[in-house]
Amino acid sequence: MASDTATTSTRNRRPQPSSPRRSSSGWLAATGLILLSLIPVLGGAFRLTDLTGDTITADNARFFASPIPIVAHIVGATVYTLLGALQFVPALRGRRGWHRVAGLVLIPAGLVAAVSGLWMAAFYPSSDGDSPLLLVIRLAFGSAMAASIVLGILAVKRRDFSAHGAWMTRAYALGIAAGTQAVVLAIWILGIGPVDSLTNALLMGAAWVINSGVAELVILRRAQPARASTTTR
């Protein structure tokens, strides 16, 4: 009985202020995430600039025909990836009100990015040369991102802050995968050569898997102090 009480208490405990060393590493991680986010953010900015012009090509015709989903996706993803990176800084999370206020912005931004991405994958005409596998991968991971955000909301409503943090970490990892995809594709092209449609789909999926794996490692590392505290009770 005492052990169950201790476990529940640890699970529902709010994050505590961290040591200076951990805070420093948090800023380093946030900087890396922001730099990774800049790849799709700059790409999105270029796309928005493209949409303000009147030059319609085979590559952008689907966006001109239905601009709302792509604009919503770019704005939502930009806010989500850049602001979301700061949620990994313990010094900010420990500030009264910061985490909650940022979350009130991040949750709708993340849902907009995920749902608009799913809409585009399902209803925009595919680019020439895209593999059907890429559509399946996009729908699977986009759905996983949206589901993770919803599960994170449900967790915080029942005051399970540990589960909330885990689900939001998973969602962010999936949301930032566009940056990882660019890096993975660049490494492949520089090291091996051009990609065909199947290889492109597999590498895109691999980037999502890599990010998901890193997220699970972060979640496990975050849970270690809580487990240690529980075992000493």
C-alpha positions in Angstrom: 0.0 0.0 0.0 2.8 2.4 0.9 4.7 1.5 -2.2 1.6 2.2 -4.4 1.1 5.6 -2.7 4.7 6.5 -3.3 4.6 5.5 -6.9 1.4 7.5 -7.5 2.9 10.5 -5.8 6.0 10.3 -7.9 4.0 9.9 -11.1 1.9 12.9 -10.5 4.6 15.2 -9.1 5.1 18.4 -11.1 8.7 18.9 -12.5 11.0 20.4 -9.9 13.7 23.1 -10.6 16.8 21.4 -11.9 20.5 21.8 -11.2 22.6 24.4 -13.1 24.3 21.7 -15.0 21.0 20.2 -16.2 19.7 23.6 -17.1 22.7 24.3 -19.2 22.3 21.0 -21.1 18.6 22.0 -21.6 19.6 25.2 -23.3 22.0 23.2 -25.5 19.3 20.7 -26.4 16.9 23.5 -27.2 19.4 25.3 -29.4 20.0 22.1 -31.4 16.2 21.6 -31.8 15.8 25.1 -33.0 18.6 24.7 -35.5 17.0 21.5 -36.7 13.6 23.2 -36.9 15.1 26.0 -39.1 15.3 23.6 -42.1 11.6 23.1 -42.5 10.8 26.6 -41.2 12.9 28.2 -43.9 11.4 25.9 -46.4 7.9 26.9 -45.3 8.8 30.6 -45.5 10.0 30.0 -49.1 6.7 28.3 -49.9 4.6 31.1 -48.4 6.7 33.6 -50.5 6.0 31.4 -53.5 2.3 31.6 -52.8 2.3 35.4 -52.7 3.4 35.4 -56.3 1.5 34.6 -59.5 3.9 32.0 -61.0 2.1 28.6 -61.1 4.2 25.5 -61.8 3.6 21.8 -61.8 5.2 21.7 -58.3 3.1 24.4 -56.6 -0.2 24.2 -58.6 -1.9 22.0 -55.9 -1.0 24.7 -53.3 -2.5 27.5 -55.3 -5.6 25.4 -55.9 -6.1 25.0 -52.1 -3.8 27.3 -50.1 -5.5 27.1 -46.7 -4.1 23.7 -45.6 -0.5 24.5 -46.6 -0.6 27.9 -45.0 -2.1 26.4 -41.8 0.5 23.7 -41.8 3.4 26.0 -42.2 2.2 28.5 -39.5 1.3 25.7 -37.1 4.5 23.7 -37.6 6.7 26.9 -37.3 5.1 27.9 -33.9 5.1 24.3 -32.7 8.7 23.4 -33.5 10.3 26.7 -32.4 8.4 27.3 -29.2 8.3 23.6 -28.4 12.1 23.5 -28.3 12.0 25.8 -25.3 9.8 23.3 -23.4 13.0 21.2 -23.0 14.7 23.9 -21.0 14.3 23.0 -17.3 14.9 26.6 -16.2 11.9 27.7 -18.2 9.7 24.8 -17.2 10.4 25.6 -13.6 9.1 29.2 -14.0 5.6 29.7 -12.7 3.1 29.8 -15.5 5.6 29.5 -18.4 5.0 25.8 -19.1 1.2 26.2 -19.0 1.0 29.3 -21.1 3.4 27.9 -23.7 1.3 24.7 -23.7 -1.8 26.6 -24.4 -0.1 27.9 -27.6 1.6 24.6 -28.5 -1.3 22.3 -28.3 -3.5 24.0 -30.9 -0.4 24.7 -33.1 0.6 21.1 -32.9 -2.9 19.9 -33.7 -3.2 22.3 -36.7 0.2 21.1 -38.0 -0.7 17.4 -37.7 -4.3 17.6 -39.0 -3.4 19.9 -41.9 -0.5 17.6 -42.7 -2.9 14.6 -42.8 -5.3 16.6 -45.0 -2.5 17.4 -47.5 -1.3 13.8 -47.6 -4.8 12.5 -48.2 -6.2 15.1 -50.6 -3.4 17.0 -52.4 -2.3 15.3 -55.6 1.0 13.5 -55.1 4.2 14.9 -56.5 5.5 13.2 -59.5 7.6 10.2 -58.6 6.2 9.9 -55.0 5.9 6.3 -53.9 2.5 5.1 -52.6 4.4 4.0 -49.5 5.2 7.6 -48.7 1.5 8.3 -48.4 1.0 5.4 -45.9 4.0 6.6 -43.9 2.8 10.2 -43.7 -0.7 9.2 -42.7 0.7 6.8 -40.0 3.1 9.2 -38.4 0.8 12.2 -38.8 -1.9 10.3 -37.0 0.5 9.2 -34.3 1.5 12.9 -33.7 -2.1 14.0 -33.4 -2.9 11.0 -31.1 0.1 11.8 -28.9 -1.1 15.4 -28.4 -4.6 14.2 -27.5 -3.2 11.6 -25.1 -1.0 14.3 -23.5 -4.1 16.5 -23.0 -6.0 13.6 -21.3 -3.0 12.8 -19.1 -2.7 16.4 -17.8 -6.5 16.5 -17.1 -6.1 13.5 -14.8 -2.9 15.2 -13.3 -0.6 12.5 -14.5 2.2 14.9 -15.4 4.8 12.2 -16.1 2.6 10.7 -18.8 1.7 14.2 -20.1 5.4 14.9 -20.6 6.0 11.6 -22.2 3.2 12.0 -24.8 4.1 15.6 -25.6 7.8 14.6 -26.1 6.7 11.9 -28.5 4.4 14.4 -30.4 7.2 16.9 -30.6 9.7 14.3 -31.9 7.3 13.5 -34.7 6.5 17.1 -35.4 10.2 18.1 -35.9 10.9 15.1 -38.2 11.0 17.3 -41.3 14.4 18.6 -40.2 15.7 15.1 -39.6 14.4 14.0 -43.0 16.4 16.8 -44.7 19.5 15.7 -42.8 19.0 12.0 -43.6 18.3 12.6 -47.2 21.4 14.9 -47.5 23.7 12.3 -45.9 22.3 9.6 -48.3 22.7 11.8 -51.4 26.2 12.9 -50.5 27.4 9.4 -49.5 25.5 7.2 -52.0 23.8 9.3 -54.6 20.3 10.3 -55.9 17.3 8.5 -54.4 14.4 6.8 -56.2 10.8 7.1 -55.0 11.0 4.0 -52.8 14.3 4.9 -51.2 13.0 8.5 -50.6 9.9 7.0 -48.8 12.0 4.7 -46.7 14.4 7.4 -45.7 11.5 9.7 -44.8 10.1 7.0 -42.6 13.5 6.3 -41.1 13.7 9.9 -40.0 10.4 9.6 -38.1 11.7 6.3 -36.5 15.0 7.9 -35.5 13.1 10.8 -33.8 10.8 8.4 -32.1 13.7 6.4 -30.7 15.4 9.5 -29.4 12.1 10.6 -27.8 11.9 7.3 -25.9 15.4 7.6 -24.7 14.6 11.1 -23.4 11.5 9.8 -21.7 13.5 6.9 -20.0 16.2 9.3 -18.9 13.7 11.7 -17.4 12.0 8.8 -15.5 15.2 7.6 -13.9 15.3 10.2 -11.0 11.6 9.4 -10.2 12.3 5.7 -10.1 15.3 6.2 -7.9 13.3 8.3 -5.5 10.5 5.7 -5.4 12.9 2.8 -4.6 14.5 4.7 -1.7 11.1 5.3 0.0 
